[in-house]
Amino acid sequence: MKTVAIVSALAGAASAAQGAWGQCGGNGWTGETTCVSGYTCTKSNDYYSQCIPGTNTLVTSTKAATTTTKPTSTAGSGGAQPTSGAGGKLKWLGVSESVAEFGQGTYPGTYGKDFYFPDNSAVQTLISQGYNIFRVAFAMERLVPNTLTNSLEPRYLANLTTTINAITNAGAYAVLDPHNYGRYYGNIITDTNAFQSFWNKLATQFKSNSKVIFDTNNEYHDMDQTLVLNLNQAAINGIRAAGATSQYIFVEGNSYTGAWTWTQVNTNLAALTDPQNKIVYEMHQYLDSDGSGTSATCVSSTIGVERVQAATKWLRDNNKQGVIGEFAGGANPTCKTAVTGLLDHLKANSDVWTGALWWAAGPWWGDYIYSFEPPSGTGYTYYNQLLKTYM
Ligand SMILES: *[C@@H]1O[C@H](CO)[C@@H](O)[C@H](O)[C@H]1NC(C)=O
């Protein structure tokens, strides 16, 4: 989850426009800089911009900020390989549980004030309706204070473990999500050995629970692309060396792991290796104009499928499995159609897509536009019936 800056529209340029998926910018680029109708010139890095389906905005990545503060309205209250075969069923449908990572920048922070843990009764309500995967966000700075090679802080670990076990004991999968954007105390993690050691320690705690999934890190962004590859590989190596061999590992990419920019940014991640062959490429996709997931307005009723189809092809061409680890739309008919299109597409391509997780549930989201917290979250009340049809 992130915010992005929007540079104003390119509409009105007189020259011919670049076609779908064509290059439209980058250092030294002298060709067309506008896109045909329905496509957006989207910057992937200083050297390459591409025409991607969507309206006329330029997207530039900026600092993640969405969960740095909690909403005030309710503050303080509170085995087998993934499904194969096109047209099959999604293996996973669930939500992110977001609250233990709140209070970003305030470490360790105060339990009940800066951060909290998911509400188990709300989680069980979702499980009883069929949701079978929960991505539990947490802050690395609280789990390993001060230095990345430190031992795990026992009280935060105990609370996190209680949350995870309540999910997996009920038969669902629990994703451990260090919600850190490839950073630790705000600095890009460059010490891959320390990162491997962190994952080795964490995986050791959960190595006998096959319903746990390890998510290397939330939304790497504005980082060296080889470093993103190396951090993901270090995590995999640390996890497997711990003896955690039965679990899936979700890897994430640069540029906030966006599905819509994946094929321009993250193709080097195809080189990741896992002796257990249980890597799943986690991508995020929002449907608002800048793809940031900060607006209840979706670009169009078809934007869901448009923004993921290139990633679908990449997964299949590279014989990989993927998951949409974050998606959402506002509570309105255009978004509902776009979300339906997205999920229909994932289901129709379930040889490569394993599932999807809504952003987000948690006890502190209040009246947030996407809140999936039962019983009255805006997203939950509007989308629960629809999402249940994909289980
Ligand atoms: C863990 O949860 C308990 C309540 O069950 C709370 O009192 C404590 O402060 C929490 N500690 C941390 C570090 O999360």
The ligand as a Tripos MOL2 file, in Angstrom:
@<TRIPOS>MOLECULE
LIG
   14    14     1     0     0
SMALL
NO_CHARGES

@<TRIPOS>ATOM
      1 C1          1.0730   -8.3250   23.5720 C.3       1 LIG1
      2 O1         -0.3190   -8.4630   23.8750 O.3       1 LIG1
      3 C2         -0.6650   -8.1870   25.2320 C.3       1 LIG1
      4 C3         -2.1570   -8.4160   25.3840 C.3       1 LIG1
      5 O2         -2.4850   -9.7300   25.0910 O.3       1 LIG1
      6 C4         -0.2770   -6.7910   25.6090 C.3       1 LIG1
      7 O3         -0.5390   -6.5770   26.9790 O.3       1 LIG1
      8 C5          1.1840   -6.5580   25.3210 C.3       1 LIG1
      9 O4          1.4980   -5.2020   25.5530 O.3       1 LIG1
     10 C6          1.5130   -6.9090   23.8870 C.3       1 LIG1
     11 N1          2.9480   -6.7050   23.6750 N.am      1 LIG1
     12 C7          3.4510   -6.4480   22.4770 C.2       1 LIG1
     13 C8          4.9200   -6.1410   22.4430 C.3       1 LIG1
     14 O5          2.8100   -6.4640   21.4560 O.2       1 LIG1
@<TRIPOS>BOND
     1     1     2 1
     2     1    10 1
     3     2     3 1
     4     3     4 1
     5     3     6 1
     6     4     5 1
     7     6     7 1
     8     6     8 1
     9     8     9 1
    10     8    10 1
    11    10    11 1
    12    11    12 1
    13    12    13 1
    14    12    14 2
@<TRIPOS>SUBSTRUCTURE
     1 LIG1         1 GROUP 0 **** ****
